[in-house]
Amino acid sequence: MNNVSVASEWKENFRMSKTTFSDLCDYLRPLLEKKTTKMRRPLSVETEVALTLYYLADEGRYRKIANAFGISRAWVSITIRNVCAAISEYLGPVYVRLPSNEQKVQEFLINFYNAHGFPHCIGAVDGTHIPIKEPIDNATDYIDRKGLSSKNVQATCDYKYRFIDVVVKWPGSVHDARIFKTSSLNSKLRDGSVSRCYKTIVDDEDPVPVCILGDPA
């Protein structure tokens, strides 16, 4: 198997290059690395991250991951939860964030227009339903319009489809409009935390603030 095939198979399994994988492991090492003792030989950070990415990329099952990596299903479950928590708490605020000042907002506006031809826009927002197991408590709250148990996740992306805001707390029965109305994204656009950068788009019309694109919901 040549190097191109190996790299392609790696990216198919883990959804990133080996270089990005190594960087991710280094970022998470302080949070995930455990000491080896006489009673315990923990998984390496690389193994923990690899099995988590493999699971997430394939919508896998614990049995499949356990067999692939030679560990118990219980330990697979614990590892995936730990790695996801570390990514969310440590890397989330670093990489998933709205533009913080006027200069950054202007950069978003220019790049969005150059990429997609829509003026004065910093990104696009939509909701997506993530299937989950039927919860024990308040199960009916999680039944979505298709009759399935899910969480309704609101995501906002920039011109390069990178997440800049995510809301992952609402059950599937909640409408997109309600999620947006109560979101910090809506608040920040309204109170000026995201610079409004007023601009006249149409001659002889009032200047308008920055916007985001969304569907009718």
N, C-alpha and C positions, 0 to 999 in steps of 0.2 A: 504494500500500500504506500503510495507516494505521499509527500508532505502535504500537498493540496488536499488529498482525500482525507488525511488524518485531521487536518484543520477543519475541513467541512463537517466531518463526523463529530468532532469535538463541539463545534458551534451548534449542530443540530441537537446534541444531547444537553448542552448547558446554556445555550442561547447567548453566548459571548465568547470572545477570543480567549486564548490562554493568558495573554498579557492582562486583559481586563479581569480575568479570574484571579490571577496572582495579586493584582492590586486590591481587589475586593477582600481577599483573604488577609492581606496586610492591614487594611482598614479595620477589619473585625477582630483581628488577633487579640488585642488587649481585652476584648469583651468575652471572647470564647475560649481562649487558651486555658487549659487546666493542668495542674501539676501531676506528674507521674509519681505514684507512691507504691509501696510494697503491696498494697491492697487493690490498687487501681491503675490500669493503663488506659487513659482516656483516648478518644479518637483525636486525630490531628485536626487542626482547624481546616486544612484543605479537604479532608474527608467529610467533615461536617457541612461545609459550604457546598461541596460537590453533590452530596446526596440530597441536600435541600433543593438545589437548582434542578437536579435531575427529576425530582418529584414534581416541582412546580412546572417544569417545561412539558411534562408528559401527562399531567393530570393523573399521576400514578396512584398506585395503591401501596400501602405499607408493606404488604407481603412481597411485592415485586422489588421494592427498594431494599428490603431486608435481604432478599436473596442475592441481589446484585452486589451489595456491599458487605455481605457476610456478617450482619449484626441482627439483633432481635427486633421484632416489630415495635416493641415497647420503646426501645432505645431510638429507633427511627422517629417515632412520634415526638419524643422529648427533644431530640436534636433539631427537627424541623421547627418546632415551636421556639426554641432558643435562638436559632439563627434568624428566623423571621422577626422576632422581637428585637434582636440586636440591630438588624437592618432598619427596621421601622423607627426605633428610638434614637439611633446614633446617626445613620446616614440620611434618614428621611428629611430632617430639618435642614441638612446641608444641601441636598440636591432637589428636593421638592419644595419650591418656595416661589412666591410671587416677586416681581421686581420691586426692589426696596427703595429706589429713589428715582428722581425724574430722568436722570441720565440712562438708567437701566430700562425704564419704561420706553424712552425714545428708541433705544436699541431694539426692543421687542417690536415696536410699531414699524420701524423701517424694515426689519427682517420679515415680518409677517406680510407686509405689502409687497416686498420683492418676491417672496415665495408664492403668494396666493392672490395678489392683486386686490386685496380688500383693504381700504384705508382706515387708519386710526384704530386698529384692532390689536390687542395683545395676545389673543388666544381663542380657543373654542372649548365649550363646555358641553357635557352630556352625561346622562346616567346610564349605567350598565348593570344588569342583574347577574350576581355571582351565585351560582347554585350552592346550597349548603344542606347538611342533614337536617331533618325536621327537629327543631329544638324542643326540649321538654316543656319549657315555660313559654306561655303566650305564642303557641305554635301558629295560630291563625294570623297573627300579625305579619308573619313571614311569607304568607301565600301571595305570590305576585299575580299579575294579570293572566299568566299562562297556567295558573293553578299549581305552580311549583314553589318549593321553599327556597328563598333566596335573600340576599342582602342587596339593596339598591345603592350602588356606589356612584357618587358624583366625581367625575374627573375632568380637569381642565388642562389642556396642553398648549404649548407654544407653537411657533411656526415649524419647528422640527419634530413635532409630535412628542416632545418631552413633557412629562408631568410637571406642572407648576402648582397644582393644588388638588388635593384628594380628600373626600369625605367618606369614611367607611364605617358609619355607625347606625344607619337606618335600615329597618326591615323592609322586605320586598314589597309590602303593600303600600308603602309611602310613595306619594307622587313626586316626580322630579321637581315640580314647582315648589313644593313645600321644603324639600331639601335645600334648594337654592335660596329660598327666602330666608331660611334660618342659618345659612352658612356664613362663615367668617369671610369668605370671598365676596359675598354680596355686601357685607358690612364694610369691608375695606374699600370696595369700589365707591360706596356711598359716602363714607366719612373722609375720604381723601388720603387714607393710608397708602393706597396705590395712587400715585400722582395722576391727576385728571388730565393734565396736558391739553387744555382746551385748544381747539383748532377749527378754523373755518374750512369745511369740506366743500360746500356749495356756495358759489358767489351770492352775495346779498342775503345770506342766511346766517343765523346766530352760530357762533362757534360751539362745538360739541366736545364732551369729554371722551376719553378712551372708552372702548367697548370690548365686549367679548361676544362671540357668536354662539348661538344655541338654537336648537330646534323649537317648534311651537310649544312643546311641553314645558 
